[in-house]
Amino acid sequence: MTAFDDNAVERLTALASEFTGFSRDAILPDAIRRAAARLGSPEEVVERAARGDRAVVHALCQAVSVGETFFFRQPEHFRFIAGTLLPELTKGGRQVIRAWSAGCATGEETYSLAACLLDLSPVRVEVLGTDLLERNLAAARAGTYGAWSRRASGPMLHDLFRENGHERVSVADRLRKVTRFELHNLLEPAPGEFDLIFCRNVLVYFSPDAVKIGVRNLTHALAHGGAIFFGSMDVGGPPPGLAPAGPGELQIFRHERRAVPRPKPPDPPSAAAPMEPKLRAPEPVALHLRALVHIERGDKKTAAQALDELTRAVPDYVPGILERALLHVRNAEPTAAASLMREVLRRTEKLPLEEVLAGPEPLPVSFYRDSAQTFLKRGAP
């Protein structure tokens, strides 16, 4: 493979950001370097990327990798669908409910939507999942998942699976019949009109300008009477022409004339009974990427603080534990590194080796176990 210097990688990273909407801080230089090295010399690849050569653009887009997801993530959204949105849509005469999971990663969200709608909707259901990465779509179409996709924070609100052995499950055929998956870039016009749009924990990785484009495309795809759902860190306020539906922290929006009125705020708490702030669940991959930026810049102290915070907030996020261990290795702290490597082994001991864990780069459990075992076999304390 051809070696790419930092200047070429920096230029290609900037172009990948333009193509995908991802902020430059959310794109790993090493992933860009690996993708570009297969395409030709640095000068040739940069020139082809700058003029929009389809093969190079596609390769760079595939190098941008974020996919943190699990079944029935943020169950309040599904309860809003069941208790408010679906009754209104079907009462309004809808003959089919069309849903879009935009930035669906490996498909857990798409199948969760399908299960919810199939169980509750009296009319026909169609669910589309789209993503920028072909490998994500391949995993979504396969529909086979491990324990990382089924977490306590995402309770199984509807039946989804049939058992597949070795702690693996496969999506039920009834869900496959109403779902399909397609390649799509959120910077491009939407692939249709939808009554229900999920674009959750995707725009958090985008640059500010790309967020505006993505939100505009999503809003234009929303049918009147429908609702669009974002993650807690995706947007700072209602998209143009939309208004909040339900509690503001849910980040649900509908067209202004059909919006559900916002509830009256409670009276200010008294000094004797202070109100506890409502905490939002952190997004581990986003936090991990920010820590990697500090590492790239050589700011190991800030990176260590960010990774410590990440592990405290999401203790079962294995990529963060390994990253902390590697940072201790770089800092010549083998005892601390060894302790974390053992934690990686403990956290993964019951997971299938082929199961892919979400991270800045989706990698199988075998990668994490091999990394930890290799370090410990070298005689670490």
SVG drawing of the C-alpha trace seen along z (x, -y; Angstrom):
<svg xmlns="http://www.w3.org/2000/svg" viewBox="-60 -29 67 52">
<polyline fill="none" stroke="black" stroke-width="0.4" points="0.0,0.0 1.1,-3.6 2.2,-5.7 0.2,-8.9 1.8,-11.8 -0.1,-14.0 -0.8,-16.8 -2.5,-14.4 -4.5,-12.8 -5.6,-16.2 -6.8,-17.2 -8.7,-13.9 -10.2,-14.3 -11.5,-17.7 -13.0,-16.3 -14.5,-13.4 -16.1,-15.9 -17.6,-17.7 -18.9,-14.5 -20.5,-13.1 -21.3,-16.1 -19.3,-14.6 -17.2,-17.1 -13.5,-16.7 -13.1,-15.8 -15.4,-12.8 -13.3,-11.3 -10.3,-9.2 -7.2,-10.1 -6.0,-6.5 -9.2,-5.2 -8.8,-7.8 -5.2,-6.7 -6.1,-3.1 -8.9,-3.7 -6.8,-6.0 -3.7,-3.7 -5.7,-1.2 -6.5,-3.8 -3.2,-5.1 -0.5,-7.7 -1.3,-10.5 -1.2,-13.1 -3.5,-11.0 -6.0,-10.2 -6.3,-13.8 -6.8,-15.1 -9.5,-12.5 -11.2,-13.3 -11.2,-17.0 -12.9,-16.5 -15.5,-14.2 -14.3,-10.9 -17.1,-8.4 -14.8,-5.6 -12.7,-7.8 -15.7,-9.6 -17.3,-6.2 -14.1,-4.9 -13.7,-8.0 -17.4,-7.8 -17.0,-4.2 -14.0,-5.2 -16.2,-7.5 -17.5,-5.1 -19.8,-5.7 -22.5,-3.2 -23.6,-3.2 -27.1,-1.7 -29.2,0.9 -32.8,2.1 -35.5,-0.2 -33.0,-2.9 -34.7,-5.8 -38.0,-3.9 -39.9,-7.2 -39.9,-7.7 -41.6,-4.4 -44.2,-5.2 -44.9,-8.5 -45.5,-6.6 -47.9,-4.2 -49.8,-6.7 -50.0,-9.8 -48.7,-9.6 -50.2,-6.3 -53.7,-7.0 -53.7,-10.4 -52.4,-9.1 -54.8,-6.2 -57.8,-8.3 -56.9,-10.8 -57.5,-8.1 -54.0,-6.9 -54.1,-3.6 -50.4,-3.0 -47.8,-4.2 -44.4,-4.9 -41.4,-5.2 -37.8,-6.1 -34.8,-5.3 -32.2,-7.8 -28.7,-6.8 -29.8,-3.4 -26.3,-1.9 -26.7,1.9 -30.5,1.8 -31.5,2.2 -33.5,-1.0 -35.2,-0.1 -36.4,3.3 -37.5,1.7 -39.7,-0.7 -41.1,2.2 -42.0,4.2 -43.6,1.3 -45.7,0.3 -46.6,3.9 -47.9,4.6 -49.9,1.3 -50.9,0.1 -54.3,1.3 -53.1,0.3 -50.2,1.4 -46.7,0.6 -43.6,-0.2 -40.2,-0.9 -37.1,-2.1 -33.6,-2.1 -30.8,-4.1 -27.2,-4.5 -24.0,-5.8 -22.0,-2.7 -22.5,0.5 -21.1,2.7 -23.7,1.3 -26.5,2.1 -25.1,5.6 -25.3,6.3 -28.8,4.8 -30.0,7.0 -28.5,10.1 -30.5,9.2 -28.4,11.3 -27.4,9.7 -25.6,10.3 -25.8,9.0 -24.3,5.6 -27.5,4.8 -29.8,5.8 -29.1,3.7 -31.0,3.0 -31.4,-0.7 -33.4,0.5 -36.2,2.7 -37.7,5.2 -41.0,3.4 -42.2,5.7 -41.2,9.1 -38.4,9.0 -36.4,12.2 -36.1,15.9 -33.2,17.6 -30.1,18.4 -27.9,20.1 -24.6,19.0 -26.3,15.9 -27.2,14.7 -30.7,13.8 -32.2,13.3 -34.9,10.8 -38.3,12.4 -39.5,12.9 -42.6,10.7 -40.3,7.7 -38.2,8.5 -41.3,8.4 -42.0,4.8 -38.5,3.4 -35.9,2.6 -32.5,1.0 -30.9,-1.5 -27.7,-3.5 -28.4,-7.2 -26.5,-10.3 -28.3,-12.7 -26.9,-15.7 -29.0,-14.5 -32.8,-14.8 -34.8,-12.3 -35.9,-9.0 -39.6,-9.8 -42.2,-11.2 -42.7,-9.7 -45.2,-9.8 -42.5,-9.0 -38.8,-9.8 -36.1,-8.7 -32.7,-10.5 -31.3,-10.0 -27.7,-10.4 -26.5,-11.0 -26.3,-14.7 -24.2,-15.0 -21.3,-14.0 -22.0,-16.5 -20.5,-19.9 -22.8,-22.9 -23.4,-23.6 -24.1,-19.9 -26.6,-19.8 -28.6,-22.6 -28.6,-20.7 -29.5,-17.4 -32.3,-18.9 -33.8,-20.7 -33.8,-17.4 -35.4,-15.5 -38.0,-18.2 -39.0,-18.3 -39.6,-14.5 -42.1,-14.7 -45.7,-14.2 -48.3,-16.5 -49.4,-15.1 -46.2,-13.1 -43.3,-13.4 -39.6,-13.5 -37.4,-12.3 -33.8,-13.4 -31.3,-12.4 -30.6,-14.5 -27.5,-16.2 -28.5,-16.4 -30.3,-19.7 -30.4,-22.9 -34.0,-23.8 -37.0,-23.1 -36.3,-22.9 -37.8,-25.7 -41.6,-25.1 -41.8,-22.5 -42.6,-22.8 -41.9,-20.6 -44.3,-17.7 -44.4,-16.7 -41.5,-17.4 -38.7,-19.3 -36.0,-16.8 -37.5,-14.2 -36.6,-16.1 -39.8,-15.3 -41.1,-17.8 -44.2,-18.1 -45.5,-20.7 -46.5,-23.8 -50.2,-23.7 -50.4,-20.1 -48.0,-20.2 -49.0,-18.8 -49.1,-21.7 -46.2,-21.9 -47.2,-21.1 -47.4,-23.9 -44.1,-24.1 -44.2,-23.2 -44.0,-25.9 -40.4,-26.8 -39.2,-24.4 -38.9,-25.7 -35.5,-26.1 -36.5,-23.3 -37.1,-20.9 -34.6,-21.5 -35.4,-19.8 -32.9,-17.3 -31.7,-18.0 -32.7,-15.4 -29.6,-13.8 -29.2,-12.7 -27.5,-9.5 -24.1,-10.2 -23.4,-9.0 -20.3,-6.8 -19.0,-6.9 -19.3,-10.7 -17.4,-11.1 -14.8,-8.5 -14.2,-10.5 -13.6,-13.7 -11.1,-11.9 -9.3,-10.6 -9.0,-14.2 -7.2,-15.2 -4.9,-12.2 -4.2,-13.2 -3.3,-16.7 -0.9,-15.3 -3.1,-16.4 -2.9,-13.2 -4.1,-14.7 -7.4,-16.0 -7.7,-12.7 -7.3,-10.7 -9.9,-12.8 -12.4,-12.4 -11.9,-8.6 -12.2,-8.3 -15.5,-10.3 -16.6,-8.0 -16.0,-4.8 -17.7,-6.1 -20.8,-7.1 -20.9,-4.0 -19.0,-1.2 -19.8,1.5 -18.4,-0.4 -15.5,1.9 -13.8,-0.3 -13.4,-3.1 -11.8,-0.7 -9.3,0.5 -8.5,-3.1 -7.8,-4.0 -5.5,-1.0 -3.6,-2.0 -3.2,-5.5 -1.6,-4.1 0.7,-2.1 1.8,-5.3 2.4,-6.9 4.6,-4.0 2.2,-2.9 2.0,0.8 0.3,1.7 -2.7,-0.5 -2.8,0.7 -2.8,4.3 -5.6,3.8 -7.8,2.3 -6.8,5.0 -8.1,7.6 -11.3,5.6 -11.6,5.8 -11.3,9.6 -13.9,9.7 -16.4,7.5 -16.1,9.6 -15.8,13.1 -19.4,14.0 -19.7,12.3 -19.4,14.2 -16.0,13.5 -17.6,12.5 -20.0,9.9 -19.1,6.4 -19.0,3.7 -19.9,0.1 -17.0,-2.3 -15.1,-4.9 -14.4,-1.9 -16.8,1.1 -14.6,4.1 -15.4,7.6 -15.1,8.9 -12.1,11.0 -10.1,7.8 -10.6,6.6 -9.8,9.9 -6.8,10.5 -5.5,7.0 -5.8,7.5 -4.4,11.1 -1.4,10.0 -0.5,7.3 -0.9,9.5 1.2,12.3 4.1,10.0 4.6,10.2 2.7,7.1 2.3,6.7"/>
</svg>
